[in-house]
Amino acid sequence: MKANLWANYTIENMSEEASNKPMHFIRQIIARDIANGLDPKDVHTRFPPEPNGCLHIGHAKAFCLDFGMALENGGKCNLRFDDTNPDKEETRFVEAIKEDVHWLGFDWGDRMYYASDYFDQLYGFAEELILAGKAYVCTLSPEEFKQYRGVPGQPGKPSPHRDRPIEESLDLFRRMKAGEFEEGQYVLRAKIDMNSPNLHMRDPAIYRIKKEAHHRTGTKWCIYPMYDFAHCLSDAIEGITHSICTLEFEVHRPLYDWFIDNTSIVKKLKIHPRQYEFARLNLSYTMMSKRKLQQLVAEKIVDGWDDPRMPTLAGMRRRGYTPRAIKDFCEAIGVTKFNSLTELALLEHCLRQDLNKVALRAMAVFDPLEVEIENWDEGKVDDLDAVNNPEDESAGTRKVPFTKRIYIERADFMENPPKKFFRLTPNNEVRLRYAYFMKCKEVVKDSQGNVVKLICTIDPASRGGNSPDGRKVKGTIHWVSADKALKATAMLYETLFTRADMSDLPEGADFKDFLNPNSLTKKEILIEPSLKDAKPGQPLQFERIAYFTADAKLGTSQHPVFNRTVELKDSYGK
């Protein structure tokens, strides 16, 4: 397949998988390429994170697209770590990224690579550019570099070293590699066009001196390629056909092509990689800057990269988000070229849709009010059947113990209720979930007039919450046994920030000015005993309250800790 690949687009040759999904422009591009001769199995993408932090929901949008486009066409997607910045990258982030990608259900097979795999080849390409008179060693300081590069709308000024003889640049570059010079003393620059309206084409730096040990290559190298140089050439080495990236790299595209077209790699290509840009995810009440997330971690404002308030996939996993919900969200928001703010409510809607299907139900009481069952024998326990998930019969049932003393939510009782209050009131009957019809007979108060206990009776014939004589009860409330309930802690999370658009802050504002002081509230609660062995990651619905999951780091079997994943209904703006 040669030239005319990107002409005469038709949709007929799209894969059946892709045709059942919204036709965003990346799908259109790939469908067009297939229509013009590209074998669908030759579609080759890559996900290229830098291992300097954990992935967040924005990265999920990117790699769902990278892996998704390959999978839809029977092609391949590489996982490649662009590890060209040794002082910020760590092996622990490599492992965390691999875990996140696998968690969302994607696999790279035997195609896991590193830019550092290609350091020798990249160095060779740099020497090629020097020998062709297309690169030179420059001694301008970083400040002078910026001054000479100029500003948009005005041409740049050539470096005084731009016409350095080829032999001299080659000698200096090799001595840079040998470690003879200090950091910042020299850089290797591409010789392109100092008059270009695109600042990235004004003789960009290709290599800089950096005397830092690398997480994979150790101290072998003391010069490292710049991202723009390494990224495109790594794509070419790997045979990538569609290099999908976010919109801020659009102005880098001419440089991407220049490096490939001006090195010997271009002669070996079956298909020239093409870069395509899409709008990154901006999510309301969420910070997407990895640098600023790193700052939150470093300053211990949050409990690490996996803090459930963080937008990292590790944090979302710990909080109880599901892979299906995240993938559904990424598909729902689509792929466009227009920057916009996506409402957090949409992500939470996708989450609720999935949790409603997969979450096991359980009962927990957050603000207990004691109830004594007057017509129940002391010590008697009735193990009642409770449905684990009404959406999934295969989830089965569990046993919930009913005893003489139970706890209900304080808000489920009112002594002097308003109209349409259908929960428990004096002489009124409610249904206890999975248990019995119950009627309040007496209200016990302390010396200050506060309600401290209720004396109630149950209808023994209504076991299981079924009406024995056809009478209707409007209210159903949840409860736990006072004798059998376990103590636990609920971590009640809100958004980490109070400002909706954290991507567009007022001039001079610090992003930390918008931290939400109520982003975490800890609440001691009572839970049914079946939750003693709740597994982290297993979605739970505390009935009538919210979705939760057991915390992976904090809880014990003696005292479980549960993270609130999301409310049962959207509450934004209320």
HELIX and SHEET records of a PDB file:
HELIX    1   1 GLU A   16  SER A   19  1                                   4    
HELIX    2   2 PHE A   25  ALA A   35  1                                  11    
HELIX    3   3 PRO A   40  ASP A   42  5                                   3    
HELIX    4   4 ILE A   57  GLU A   72  1                                  16    
HELIX    5   5 THR A   91  TRP A  103  1                                  13    
HELIX    6   6 ALA A  115  TYR A  118  5                                   4    
HELIX    7   7 PHE A  119  LEU A  131  1                                  13    
HELIX    8   8 PRO A  142  ARG A  149  1                                   8    
HELIX    9   9 ILE A  166  ALA A  178  1                                  13    
HELIX   10  10 LEU A  199  MET A  201  5                                   3    
HELIX   11  11 TYR A  227  GLU A  238  1                                  12    
HELIX   12  12 LEU A  247  HIS A  252  5                                   6    
HELIX   13  13 ARG A  253  ASP A  261  1                                   9    
HELIX   14  14 SER A  264  LYS A  268  5                                   5    
HELIX   15  15 LYS A  290  ALA A  298  1                                   9    
HELIX   16  16 LEU A  313  ARG A  319  1                                   7    
HELIX   17  17 PRO A  323  ILE A  333  1                                  11    
HELIX   18  18 LEU A  344  VAL A  358  1                                  15    
HELIX   19  19 GLU A  393  ALA A  395  5                                   3    
HELIX   20  20 ARG A  410  ASP A  412  5                                   3    
HELIX   21  21 PRO A  460  SER A  462  5                                   3    
HELIX   22  22 PHE A  511  PHE A  514  5                                   4    
HELIX   23  23 PRO A  529  ASP A  533  5                                   5    
SHEET    1   A 3 HIS A  44  PHE A  47  0                                        
SHEET    2   A 3 LYS A  76  PHE A  81  1                                        
SHEET    3   A 3 MET A 112  TYR A 114  1                                        
SHEET    1   B 4 ALA A 135  CYS A 138  0                                        
SHEET    2   B 4 VAL A 187  ALA A 190 -1                                        
SHEET    3   B 4 ALA A 205  ILE A 209 -1                                        
SHEET    4   B 4 ILE A 223  PRO A 225 -1                                        
SHEET    1   C 2 HIS A 242  THR A 246  0                                        
SHEET    2   C 2 ARG A 274  PHE A 278  1                                        
SHEET    1   D 7 LEU A 360  ALA A 362  0                                        
SHEET    2   D 7 LEU A 540  PHE A 542  1                                        
SHEET    3   D 7 ALA A 546  ALA A 550 -1                                        
SHEET    4   D 7 VAL A 561  GLU A 567 -1                                        
SHEET    5   D 7 LEU A 486  TYR A 493  1                                        
SHEET    6   D 7 LEU A 520  ILE A 527 -1                                        
SHEET    7   D 7 ALA A 364  VAL A 365 -1                                        
SHEET    1   E 7 THR A 476  ILE A 477  0                                        
SHEET    2   E 7 GLU A 429  LEU A 432  1                                        
SHEET    3   E 7 PHE A 437  LYS A 445 -1                                        
SHEET    4   E 7 VAL A 451  ASP A 459 -1                                        
SHEET    5   E 7 PRO A 368  ILE A 373  1                                        
SHEET    6   E 7 ARG A 405  GLU A 409 -1                                        
SHEET    7   E 7 TRP A 479  SER A 481 -1                                        
SHEET    1   F 2 ASP A 382  VAL A 387  0                                        
SHEET    2   F 2 THR A 397  PHE A 402 -1                                        
END                                                                             
